[in-house]
Each structure stands twice: as C-alpha cells, then as structure tokens.
Amino acid sequence: MTRSRAPRAPRAVPQSDPGHLRIGTRGSALALKQARMVQAALAERGIAGDLVTFTTTGDKRLDEPLSTIGGKGLFTSEIERALQRGKIDCAVHSLKDLSTDPVDGLHLVAVLRREDPRDVLVLSSTARAVGLADLPRGSRVGTSSLRRRAQLLALHPDLEVVELRGNVPTRLKKVDEGQVHAAILAAAGLHRLDATQHISAYLDPPDWLPAPGQGAIAVQIRSDDRIAHDLLAPLNHEPTMHAVRAERAFLAGLDGGCQVPIGALVMEQPGADGPVPTLHGLIADVAGRRVIRGSRIVGPDPVAAGTHLADDLRIRGADDILVVLRGAARVPSPQPE
C-alpha cells in the first residue's frame, strides 16, 4: 500500500539583514527614481540598500489597453511574489498601482510624503490650445486610464480619446511627435523626473479627481519580518498614510481596479474651526455619460470614511455602473443609514 505524503510546511524565509536591504522595483525611470528615494532615506540612517529590478505584466504587454488585460496587480504581482519568497526584503510601488486586496504574508509598512496628487495636461506643439477647455473639437487626447477617459468625455464629449501606453518618457515623446494633440498624466511623475516643463495645465480637484493614492510611494514588506519593519517604519509619513487609507477604503468599497473609472482624493476643506480633511470620490461609466460624486469628512477612522462614501455612491447608482462594466450579477446595495 502506498502511503500518502504529508504536505511540506512552507520554507521559512529568514529575517532581513539589519545593515543591508534588497529593494524590489520596476525598471522604469520613474519607478527607479522612487526606489532611490527609499534607498536614500535608508542611507541617511546608515542602512545600505541595493535595487533589484523586475519587469511586470503591465510593462510587458504595452500593445494592449490596461483595462483589457484584466486582473489586479498588473504592475506589482511579480515583485510581490519575489518578496514573499525572500528574494528581496522590501518592495517599492506607486501606491495607486497596489491592489487593495490583501496579499498573503505581505504588509504595507510605510508611505512616503505625498507629491502633488493632481493630473496634468500635456500639450503638443500642434495643439491649438493653452488648456483643456479650449482644445478644438476632435482633438486626440491620449491616456491609458479609464478614470481619465471618463472624466474627459464627461467634460468634453467632442474630443477623441485614444490609448496611450508606455512609461512617462515614452508618452511624452509621443506627444512631442504629434501622435496625439494632448495627453493626461500624473503631476507626481513629471515632478519626480524633473519634467515639469512639459506641463501645460494642472487639473484641479475636486472637479477633476486623481486615482486613489496617486502621488504616494508605498513600501511593502513581509508581515513577519520584524527587522525590515523596524528599519522602514520610520519612513512613514502619517498624514499621507491617513489620507490614502480613506481613499483606498473607498476604492475597496467599490471593488475597483483598472477596469473601473474611480477617482478619490482627501483634501483640506475650510471649516468653522479650521481646515477639515474631506474625502471626495467619484465613479463613472467609461463614456462619461454618468458620473456619480460624493464627499465625506475624514475623522479618526479613515477606513470608515472611505467605506461609508462607497456605500453612499452605491446607493445612488454605482452598482448599476459596476454591473454594466463587469457584466456581473448585481451586488446588493447597502441600506441608507
């Protein structure tokens, strides 16, 4: 009789070296710039760090729209697997690329101080305009984001929105070459790459909302790696963490990913006793014909604020948008409070 073998216990991954960390990152110019910011912050504390680069699914499949590739973690999954297996000690991501779904054995230990979270307009020399409002009818505007597409078409349905993939320098080159009349990019990326000369106009919230977490750099570690935690936790900027927790809770409450046009941002709003942090959020259909917006004050519990705002938008029709976008069975809407 053949005996069945008991499954092997997962091989334990050792703790990080307290004097030297391997930092996982994508290999794009912007990703490397962000990882070097973490590397420099560690160096100030006497900790050496080596960058280990990865090519992710989102980097490889540049000929396809992000929304059709499907799934979450298009720019993070390969790096997260390496972290789980102990091939690196921490991972640095653009927070907006990081799924809100928990990843087994991994933990978000820090977010750095946020850069400008806004989107910006980049104009080609062929564009007869100085801003978004005066782009001529039929102008070609490039973006790979359904969120940007939806907001653009909601404001200017007479524009032509075209797919624009590639890293930041590649997209800027396509604008310069006149392949599109304009493009919409994240301000943070252009700021970090010292490319602000390309910015024609900033798209100001709350009228135009960025992706949840946009402008923030995330540092991820293994949950049981106390050494990495102690080395990297001091890099956390608490006001940024508080804000992005609300934004990501809103995103999670709508089960959003790159297939869903969702925007969110925590902003300081005037109040009787001083500025009040307020979460603004939206969900839209891809064509921008229906845009549902809302806002909620962010108190001591940012996750509750994000979840409650998502519930509010679902009550007011977000579920209908999600059903159409996903072709899924209707998700029961929460009841009003």
Secondary structure by P-SEA (a helix, b strand, c coil): cbbbbccccccccccccccbbbbbbcccaaaaaaaaaaaaaaaaacbbbbbbbbbcccccccccccccccccccccaaaaaaaaaccccccccccccccccccccccccccccccccbbbbbbccccccccccccccbbbbbbccaaaaaaaaaacccbbbbbbbccaaaaaaaaaaccccbbbbbaaaaaaaccccccccccccccccccccccbbbbbcccccaaaaaaccccccaaaaaaaaaaaaaaaaaccccccbbbbbbbbbbccccbbbbbbbccccccccbbbbbbbbbcccaaaaaaaaaaaaaaacaaaaaaaacccccccccccc
